[in-house]
Amino acid sequence: MTHTYTDQQIIRFIYSECDLFEKLEMEFAMEDDSTLLETYHELKEGFDALPRVTFSPRKSSIDAILAYSCR
């Protein structure tokens, strides 16, 4: 039985948001399906081009949340 993967499923794979079974299934499918592998490489290239951003809240925001939680 052939499974058709969507771009969303491939993106979940790239972001490591799928479970182990889905990961293994996708890896196995990419070995046999050159179109799927090509789509993966295109999406992965875009992912790699995105800047790495980390967000850190201001200390005052954290203090306000902690103060509110103590009420």
N, C-alpha and C positions, 0 to 999 in steps of 0.2 A: 504494500500500500504506500503510495506516494503522499507525502505531507507537503503542503505549501506553506512557506513561512512568510509572515508579513514583515514590513520594515520595522514595525513596533516590536516584534519579537526579537529581531536582530539587534535593535537598539538596547533592549533589556539584556541581551547576552553581552553586548559591549560594556554596559554599565555594571555587569555582574549582579543583576537583579533577578536572575532566574535560579530555580533550585538546581540541585546536582543532576537530577534526571534530565531536565530540559537542557542543561549545559552539555551533557554527554550526547544527547540526541542531536543537538545542533551541530556539535563537532563532527559527529558521524555523518550527518547529512551533507556537511560542507565537503567532506572527502569525496562524495559521489556526485555532487551537483555543482558544476562549475559556475552556473548562473548565480546560485546562492553564495558561493565563495566570492564572486566578483562583487555582488551587492554588499557583502560583509566588508570587503576591502574598501569600497567607496565610502560606506558609512563610517568605518574605522578611521579613514583618512580625515574625514570631517571632524570626528570626535577628537583626534589628535591635534587638529588645528585650533580647537577652542582653547582659550586661555584658562589656566588653572586659577580658580578664584576660591579664596577662603574668606568666610565671613566671621567676624568676631563682634559681638555686641559691645557697646560702650559699658564701662564699669557702672555708670549711673543707671543704666537699664537693668543690669543684673541686680544692683542694690535695691531698686524699686520693686522688682519681682520678689526678691527675698523678703523685703519688708512687708509686702502684701501677703505673702504666704504665712507670715507669723501671726496674722490677725486671727 
